[in-house]
C-alpha cells in the first residue's frame, strides 16, 4: 500500500478496511535489571514472555557488540522462532567497527535469523552525520555482509519528512521511522492523531523521492512511559495512558498494514536519570510494555 493514498485523518477512523495487519516488534535491551549483560538463556526467557503476551516475532537492538548482543541473541532467536534487526552504532568509530565486526562474525551462520541491519539510530536528528555521510556508511556495511541481508537505518520522522535523509533513499533497503507523540507533548486524546500524522508525513516524503524504488518502511520506535509523573507538557505518563496509546495509536498503524516496533519490551531500571528538553527529569526506566521481570503491564493484543 502507498501511504500517500491515505488521508492522515482517516488513519485513526477506519483501520478495519485493511485486510492484512502489519508485523509487531519490540525494541529489546541488552541488560538485566541489575545492569549485568543478558545471556542467551535470558533472551530465551524474553522471547517466551513476548510470545505469550503478543503476536510479535521480531525484535530490534541498537549496538551488536554491546554485551555481545548479536552473539547471544541470535541462537536464542533461532530456537524460539524470532527474527532480529541488529544495529550498528556509527557515531563513534570504535563502536562502528566493533558492531560491524560482531555482525560479520555471525552473518553467514544466522542469515535466516537476521531480519536486517540498521546503521545508526537518529544520527541525522543528532546531526552526527549528513544524509550523504550516512549513505556512505550504509554502502560500506552492505559491502561486508552476505547478499540478501537488508541494510538501512532508523531516524526521527521529521528528519525524513524535511528532506535531511533524502540522500539515503535509493540506497537503504529498509528505513525505520521513529515517531513519539509523547515527546511532542501530545495529550492522551490527541496522541494517536499526532503519531499517525508523523508517520504519514515521513512515508509520503519517502514515496515522493523513491518513486518506484520504495525501501521497506517500519515505524522504528514509538511508545509511552508507564510511571506516573513522567510527563512532557500535555503528555502524561502512566500505565492507563500507555495502554490507551498502545491500543489506539500503535495498534491502529498495525491494523493499516504497516510494520512497527514498540519501545520497548521490558523496563530497564538500571538506566541513569536524565533531564529532558523541558528541564524536567526524564525517567527512561519505565517505557517497557513489560515490567523488568517480564510481566505484561496491559494487553498487548491488537
Buried (B, 14 or more C-beta within 10 A) or exposed (E): EEBBEBEBEEBBEEBEEBEEBBBBBBBBBBBBBEEEBBBBEBBBBBBEBBBEBBBBBBBBBBBBBBBBBBBBBBBBBBEBEBBBBBBBBBBEEEBBEBBBBBBBEBBEEBEEBBBBBBBBBBBBBEEBBBBEBBBBBBEBBBEBBEEEBBBBBBBBBBBBBBEBBBBBBEBBBBBBBBBBBBBBBBEBEBBBBBBBBBBBBBBBBBBEBBEEEBBBBBBBBBBBBBBEEBBBBBBBBBBEBBBBBBBBBBBBBBBBBBBBBBBBBBBBBBBEEEEBEEEEEBBBBBBBBBBBEBEBBBEBEB
